[in-house]
């Protein structure tokens, strides 16, 4: 099984995953909103050193958000 890699772009504040580019908008320390075409689809949170995805609706899965979060938090260090 092949899994697409999520690629973070800090200068553009985006993560590209599975052919979709997600905008990342800061909410606070280690908490970000994830948007597609300006519409929020979930949040990513760094908690105890691990990325956690929290979907808002059914536009994206928790696992995909977590993958996006892992790429983002790895990039921001």
N, C-alpha and C positions, 0 to 999 in steps of 0.2 A: 504494500500500500504506500502510495506517495502522497505526502502532505505538502501543500503549498507553503512556502516560507513567507512570513510577514516581513515587510521592509519598511522601516521607519525613516522619515525624512524630517529631521528637526527644523531645518530652515523653513520648510513649507508647512510644518505642523500637521503632517499627514502620516498615515500608515497605509500601505498598499497590501492587500491580502486577497487572494483568490479572484484577481481581476477587478477588484473594487478599491477605490481610494477613499479612505475614511479620514475626515478632518478631526483633529484632536484639539479640544478647547479646555483649558484649565478651569477647574472649579475651586481648587484649594490645594494645599499640600498633598501630593500623591493621589489626587482625585481629579479625573478628567471626564468630560462628556465626549462621546464618539458620535459624529454626525455623518450622514450621507446626503449630499446635495442640500445641506443646511438643515436637515431634519434629524433630531436626536434619535439614535437607535439604541443607546445604552451608555453605561459608564464603565470606566476602568479604574480600579482602586489598587494601590499597593498597600498590602496589609501583612505585617510580620515578614517582609521580604519576598512575598509572593504576589503576583498579579492576579486579580480577580475580576471577572467580567460580570456585569449585571445588566441583562437585557431589559429594554423598555418596549414591550410588545413582542411580536414574533418575527420581526424583520431580520434578526440575526440571533444565532444561538449563543448560549453562555460559553461554550467551548471556543467558538470563533472569537468572541470578545476577549476571552482570556489569552488567546494566541496574539491578538492585536496588542493587548496590554503588556504581554511579555516582551514583544518587540519594542514597544514604546519605552518601557521602563529600563530595558537594557541600553537603549540609545541615550536616554537622559542621564544614565549612570546613577 
